Amino acid sequence: MRLSMQSQILLPFALLSVTAVAVTAIVSAGVAASRRNEEHAQQVRTMVRSLQGARFPYTESVLEKMKGLSGAEFVALGPQEKVAAATLPIDKASIQLPSQVPTADAIRRITDLPVVEVHGVRYFAASVPANNAGRPVSLYLLYAQRTWEQDRWAAVWPPLLVGLAAAVVATALSAWLARRFGRRIGVVRGQLSQLAAKDYVQVPPAAPQDELFDLQCSANQLAGRLTHLEEEVIRTERLRLLAQLAGGLAHQLRNAVTGARMAVQIHARRCHGPAADESLEIALRQLSLTEEQVRGLLSLAARRPQEQTPGDLREIVCDVEKLVWPMCKHAGVSLECQADLDESLAQVSDAALLRAALVNLALNAIEAAGEKGSVWLHARADDAGVELCVADTGQGPPESLRETLFEPFVTSKPEGVGIGLALARQAAASCGGTLDFARRDDKTVFTMRWPRPAAKEARSTAADNAPAQIDAATGAAVS
């Protein structure tokens, strides 16, 4: 049988609370009743002692006054036990007094007194010894049992009422706590159900900060981790698909590019054009660049390093300007290229990959700028390192792609493939830097940054000399 957490919390706690309160209330009520019983007996003893030394006659008027002061009934018996005076309309025939009635001094509780019945009303009876004044032989004090019961209930019901109220409060508090904990547990259960359904939602933890708060934080961490893992799975699947696609087309595309380049070279040797005609040279460069992009695509997909060829960033910027100039002219876009760098800062480790990346960025900028637009390609150095910017006057990528813009197959173009920015980021990483995107002064700016050569060497040396650390989760050594 399934028993909810709310019931498991409510039932034992409520039962324990009600039992404890009930026992306390009953014991308190019993103590109050016993104390009230003793108080009544003390009251009777006090009245009897006061009457023992009295020298006044026990007339009906005197007995009525004593009744008004004490609340008890009195019966005075004369010689031959005849009723001489009484506060009740009785005679000897209407009252049956016990043969032996204890005096008040002989009792501890009023219930120790015998009970007599007069006209259907029950009384506790106590005797007062004769006062030897030639008046009635004895005086009987009658205390109504109904009055005693009323006084006892008056003493009993307050603790019972308090106990009942406490039980109700304890039960309500138990129900509130059980419902509160049950609701918070239900939130965590719902979140875990959503995680199982691949809906990695994160729920703000509810106060107070207790074990359930920690459990909700752990569930949120799990949701974040699963989100990251799913993104990694999707990214890996894309790369796997990219590798399959590139592997199938690489040989055919490379053969076609090689054949086209050989044909252009043969044509250039056979047909000598004007000296100012650079079209064949540009075509050869484009074919070489295409071959380099194929190699970069294979490297990106297979995650294996390719052979690097050092180069001069200034020459690379010049090459890119020559390669994209025909497209700028055709699209009506103005192009400005500038590389203000010292020779020591202009050296890059992988010229081919960086040139391919810059061409991709420049072509994207030309397409985004549109007719009468402008594109800037600037390389400069500062105290932090080298900065390479490609800016255009276009609208830039949509905001929804900001987080995934540099991942393979992510593009906002209807006919785009989405590998150019991924290659550009790989080129920035090969230089030990980063690639960022921003909107500044109504311009779309892609910026590559990498540190100065001395800073890169110092950082590499520090990383090599740093002691290995142990990853807490896997136990593996990490640098």
C-alpha positions in Angstrom: 0.0 0.0 0.0 1.4 3.4 -1.0 1.5 5.9 1.8 2.3 9.5 0.9 5.0 11.5 2.6 2.3 13.9 3.8 0.5 11.1 5.6 3.7 9.6 7.0 4.4 13.0 8.6 0.9 13.9 9.6 -0.4 10.7 11.2 2.4 9.9 13.7 3.0 13.6 14.6 -0.7 14.3 15.0 -1.3 11.1 17.0 1.6 11.7 19.3 0.6 15.4 19.8 -3.1 14.6 20.5 -2.2 11.7 22.8 0.2 13.8 24.8 -2.2 16.7 25.1 -5.1 14.4 26.0 -3.1 12.7 28.7 -2.0 16.0 30.1 -5.5 17.4 30.0 -7.0 14.4 31.8 -4.3 14.3 34.5 -4.8 18.1 35.0 -8.5 17.7 35.2 -8.2 14.8 37.7 -5.8 16.9 39.8 -8.2 19.9 39.7 -11.2 17.7 40.7 -9.3 16.2 43.6 -8.1 19.6 44.8 -11.7 20.9 44.5 -12.9 17.9 46.6 -10.4 18.7 49.3 -11.3 22.4 49.2 -15.0 21.5 49.8 -14.0 19.3 52.8 -11.9 22.0 54.2 -14.8 24.4 53.9 -17.1 22.0 55.8 -14.5 21.5 58.5 -14.1 25.3 58.9 -17.9 25.8 59.3 -18.2 22.9 61.8 -15.4 24.3 64.0 -17.0 27.7 63.9 -20.3 26.3 65.1 -18.9 24.1 67.8 -18.2 27.1 70.1 -21.4 29.0 69.3 -23.6 29.9 72.3 -26.6 31.2 70.3 -29.7 29.0 69.9 -30.3 27.2 66.6 -33.5 28.9 65.5 -34.7 28.9 62.0 -33.7 32.6 61.5 -30.2 31.8 62.7 -30.0 28.7 60.5 -31.2 30.8 57.5 -28.4 33.3 58.1 -25.8 30.5 58.3 -27.1 29.1 55.1 -26.7 32.5 53.4 -23.1 32.7 54.6 -22.1 29.1 53.8 -24.4 27.9 51.0 -25.2 24.7 52.9 -28.5 23.5 54.4 -28.9 23.0 58.2 -31.1 20.7 60.3 -31.2 21.1 64.1 -32.5 18.1 66.1 -33.8 18.5 69.6 -34.6 15.9 72.3 -35.8 12.5 71.0 -34.2 13.6 67.6 -37.2 15.7 66.7 -36.6 18.5 64.1 -36.4 21.7 66.1 -35.4 24.0 63.2 -34.3 23.5 59.6 -33.6 25.5 56.4 -35.5 22.8 54.5 -39.3 22.2 54.7 -38.8 18.8 56.4 -39.7 16.9 59.4 -38.3 13.8 61.0 -40.3 11.6 58.8 -39.0 13.1 55.5 -35.3 12.7 56.3 -33.4 9.5 57.1 -30.2 10.5 58.7 -27.6 7.8 59.1 -27.2 6.3 62.5 -23.6 7.3 62.5 -22.7 10.6 60.9 -19.0 11.5 61.2 -18.0 14.9 62.4 -16.4 17.2 59.9 -13.0 16.9 61.7 -13.0 13.2 60.8 -13.1 13.7 56.9 -10.4 14.6 54.4 -12.6 14.7 51.3 -16.2 15.7 51.1 -16.9 12.4 49.4 -16.0 10.6 52.7 -19.3 11.9 54.1 -22.5 9.8 53.9 -25.2 10.9 51.4 -28.8 11.5 52.4 -31.8 12.3 50.2 -34.3 15.0 51.0 -37.3 15.5 48.6 -35.3 13.8 45.8 -32.2 15.9 46.3 -29.0 14.3 47.5 -26.8 15.9 50.2 -23.5 15.1 51.9 -24.3 15.1 55.7 -21.9 16.1 58.5 -22.8 16.5 62.2 -21.9 19.3 64.6 -21.6 18.2 68.3 -24.1 19.6 70.9 -23.0 22.9 72.5 -24.2 21.9 76.0 -26.3 25.1 76.3 -29.6 23.3 76.9 -30.5 23.7 73.3 -30.7 21.1 70.5 -28.8 18.0 71.0 -27.1 18.2 67.6 -26.9 20.1 64.4 -26.6 18.5 60.9 -24.9 20.3 58.0 -26.2 19.2 54.6 -24.1 20.1 51.5 -25.9 19.6 48.1 -24.2 16.9 46.0 -25.4 18.8 42.8 -23.5 21.9 44.0 -20.4 19.9 44.7 -20.6 18.3 41.1 -21.1 21.7 39.6 -18.1 23.1 41.4 -16.0 20.0 40.4 -16.9 20.4 36.7 -16.1 24.1 37.0 -12.6 23.1 38.1 -12.3 20.3 35.5 -13.5 21.8 32.3 -10.8 24.6 31.9 -7.9 22.1 31.6 -10.0 19.9 29.4 -10.9 22.8 27.2 -7.3 24.0 27.0 -6.2 20.4 26.2 -8.8 20.2 23.4 -7.7 23.5 22.0 -4.1 22.4 22.2 -5.0 19.1 20.4 -6.8 21.0 17.7 -3.8 23.4 17.3 -1.3 20.5 17.3 -3.4 18.6 14.6 -3.7 21.8 12.5 0.1 22.5 12.8 0.8 18.9 11.9 -1.4 19.1 8.8 0.2 22.4 7.8 3.7 21.1 8.2 2.9 17.9 6.3 1.2 19.8 3.5 4.1 22.3 3.3 6.7 19.5 3.2 4.6 17.5 0.8 4.2 20.5 -1.5 8.0 21.1 -1.6 8.7 17.4 -2.1 6.1 17.5 -4.9 8.0 20.3 -6.6 11.2 18.3 -6.5 9.4 15.2 -7.7 7.8 17.2 -10.6 11.2 18.6 -11.6 12.8 15.2 -11.6 9.9 13.9 -13.7 10.5 16.7 -16.2 14.2 15.8 -16.2 13.3 12.2 -17.0 11.2 13.6 -19.9 14.2 15.6 -21.2 12.8 18.9 -20.1 15.7 20.3 -18.2 13.9 23.1 -16.3 15.4 24.7 -13.2 13.1 25.7 -10.4 14.1 28.5 -7.9 14.6 26.8 -4.5 12.0 27.7 -1.9 13.0 28.9 1.6 13.9 28.0 4.3 17.4 26.7 3.6 17.1 23.2 4.8 17.7 19.7 3.4 14.8 20.1 0.9 16.4 23.4 -0.2 19.7 21.6 -0.8 17.8 18.9 -2.7 16.2 21.5 -5.0 19.7 23.0 -5.6 21.0 19.6 -6.4 18.1 19.0 -8.9 18.9 22.4 -10.5 22.6 21.4 -10.8 21.5 18.1 -12.3 19.3 20.0 -14.8 22.2 22.3 -15.8 24.5 19.4 -16.1 22.1 17.4 -18.3 21.5 20.5 -20.5 25.3 20.8 -20.9 25.6 17.1 -21.7 22.8 17.2 -24.2 24.4 20.2 -25.9 27.7 18.2 -26.0 25.9 15.2 -27.5 24.3 17.4 -30.2 27.6 19.1 -30.9 29.4 15.7 -31.1 26.7 14.4 -33.4 27.0 17.4 -35.6 30.8 16.9 -35.8 30.3 13.3 -36.6 27.9 14.2 -39.3 30.4 16.8 -40.6 33.1 14.2 -40.6 31.0 11.8 -42.6 30.0 14.5 -45.1 33.5 15.8 -45.5 35.0 12.3 -45.7 32.6 11.4 -48.6 33.2 14.6 -50.6 36.9 15.3 -49.7 38.5 13.1 -52.3 36.2 14.2 -55.1 36.4 17.9 -54.2 40.2 17.9 -53.8 40.6 16.1 -57.1 38.3 18.6 -58.8 40.2 21.6 -57.3 43.6 20.1 -58.3 42.4 19.5 -61.8 41.0 23.0 -62.1 44.2 24.5 -60.8 46.4 22.5 -63.2 44.1 23.5 -66.1 44.5 27.2 -65.2 48.2 26.9 -64.9 48.5 25.2 -68.3 46.3 27.9 -69.8 48.5 30.6 -68.2 51.6 29.1 -69.8 50.1 28.7 -73.2 48.2 32.0 -73.4 50.1 35.0 -72.2 47.6 37.8 -71.4 48.3 41.5 -70.6 50.8 42.1 -67.9 48.1 43.9 -65.8 45.7 41.1 -65.9 45.7 39.3 -62.5 42.5 37.3 -63.1 44.3 34.0 -63.6 46.5 34.6 -60.5 43.4 35.3 -58.4 41.7 32.2 -59.8 44.8 30.1 -58.8 44.7 31.7 -55.3 41.0 30.9 -54.9 41.6 27.3 -55.9 44.4 27.0 -53.4 42.3 28.6 -50.8 39.5 26.2 -51.6 41.9 23.3 -51.1 43.0 24.7 -47.7 39.4 25.1 -46.6 38.8 21.4 -47.5 41.7 20.5 -45.3 40.4 22.8 -42.5 37.0 21.2 -42.8 38.5 17.7 -42.4 40.6 18.9 -39.4 37.5 20.5 -37.8 35.4 17.4 -38.2 38.0 14.8 -37.2 39.5 17.0 -34.3 43.0 16.2 -35.4 45.7 18.8 -35.9 46.9 19.5 -39.4 50.3 20.7 -40.6 50.9 24.3 -39.7 52.8 26.8 -41.9 54.0 30.0 -40.2 53.4 33.3 -41.9 53.2 37.1 -41.7 49.8 38.6 -40.8 50.4 41.7 -42.9 50.9 39.5 -46.0 47.8 37.5 -45.1 45.7 40.7 -44.8 47.1 41.7 -48.3 46.2 38.3 -49.8 42.7 38.4 -48.3 42.2 41.9 -49.8 43.2 40.7 -53.3 41.0 37.6 -53.0 37.8 39.3 -51.9 38.3 42.5 -54.0 36.5 41.1 -57.1 33.4 40.3 -55.0 33.4 43.7 -53.4 33.5 45.3 -56.8 30.7 43.2 -58.0 28.5 43.8 -54.9 29.2 47.5 -54.7 30.8 47.3 -51.3 33.7 49.5 -50.2 36.6 47.6 -48.6 39.3 49.0 -46.3 42.2 46.8 -45.2 45.0 47.9 -42.8 47.6 46.1 -40.8 49.7 48.3 -38.5 52.0 45.7 -36.9 55.7 45.3 -36.2 57.3 42.3 -37.8 57.7 40.5 -34.4 54.0 40.8 -33.7 52.9 40.0 -37.3 54.1 36.4 -37.1 51.4 33.7 -36.8 51.8 30.0 -36.4 49.3 28.8 -39.0 49.0 31.2 -42.0 46.8 28.9 -44.2 44.2 28.4 -41.5 44.1 32.1 -40.6 43.9 33.2 -44.2 41.0 30.8 -44.8 39.3 32.1 -41.6 39.7 35.8 -42.7 38.3 35.1 -46.1 35.3 33.5 -44.6 34.8 36.4 -42.3 35.3 38.9 -45.1 32.9 37.2 -47.4 30.2 37.1 -44.7 30.8 40.8 -44.1 30.5 41.6 -47.8 27.3 39.7 -48.1 25.8 41.3 -44.9 26.8 44.9 -45.9 25.0 44.7 -49.2 25.1 47.3 -52.0 26.8 50.6 -50.9 27.8 49.0 -47.7 31.3 49.1 -46.1 33.7 46.5 -44.8 36.8 47.0 -42.7 39.6 44.6 -42.1 42.1 46.0 -39.5 45.0 44.4 -37.7 46.6 46.2 -34.8 48.6 45.6 -31.6 48.3 47.0 -28.1 49.7 46.2 -24.7 47.5 43.1 -24.3 48.4 41.6 -27.7 47.2 41.5 -31.3 43.7 42.3 -32.4 42.2 41.5 -35.8 38.8 43.0 -36.6 36.4 42.4 -39.5 33.5 44.9 -39.4 30.6 45.7 -41.7 27.6 47.9 -41.8 25.1 45.0 -42.0 22.5 44.0 -39.4 24.5 41.2 -38.0 23.4 37.7 -36.9 20.1 37.4 -35.0 20.2 37.6 -31.2 18.8 34.1 -30.9 22.0 32.7 -32.4 24.4 34.6 -30.1 25.2 31.6 -27.8 25.6 29.0 -30.6 26.9 31.2 -33.4 30.4 29.6 -33.6 29.2 26.0 -33.6 29.2 23.9 -36.8 26.0 24.0 -38.9 24.6 27.1 -37.1 23.6 29.8 -39.6 20.9 32.3 -40.3 21.4 32.2 -44.1 18.8 30.2 -46.0 21.5 28.6 -48.2 24.3 28.7 -45.6 26.1 25.7 -44.3 27.4 27.1 -41.0 31.0 26.1 -41.0 32.8 29.4 -41.7 32.6 30.8 -38.2 33.5 27.4 -36.7 36.7 27.4 -38.8 37.4 31.0 -37.8 37.2 30.1 -34.2 39.5 27.2 -34.7 42.0 29.7 -36.4 41.8 32.0 -33.4 42.4 29.1 -31.1 45.5 28.0 -33.1 47.0 31.4 -32.3 46.2 31.0 -28.6 43.4 33.5 -28.7 39.6 33.9 -29.0 37.0 35.1 -31.5 34.2 37.4 -30.3 31.1 39.0 -31.9 29.6 42.4 -30.9 27.5 45.3 -32.2 29.3 48.6 -31.9 28.2 52.0 -33.4 25.7 50.3 -35.8 28.4 47.9 -37.0 28.8 44.2 -36.8 32.3 43.4 -35.5 34.0 40.0 -35.3 37.3 40.3 -33.3 40.1 37.9 -33.0 42.5 38.5 -30.1 45.7 36.7 -29.0 48.4 37.7 -26.6 51.9 38.9 -27.6 54.4 36.1 -28.3 56.3 36.7 -25.0 53.0 36.5 -23.0 52.1 33.2 -24.8 55.5 31.7 -24.1 55.3 32.7 -20.4 51.8 31.3 -20.1 52.8 28.1 -21.9 55.9 27.7 -19.6 53.7 28.3 -16.5 51.2 25.7 -17.6 54.1 23.2 -18.2 55.6 23.8 -14.8 52.3 23.8 -12.9 51.8 20.7 -10.7 49.1 18.3 -11.8 45.9 18.5 -9.9 43.5 15.7 -9.2 39.9 16.2 -10.5 37.5 15.6 -7.5 34.9 13.9 -9.7 37.0 11.6 -11.9 40.2 11.2 -9.9 42.2 12.0 -13.0 45.2 14.3 -13.1 44.4 17.7 -14.8 46.8 20.5 -15.5 
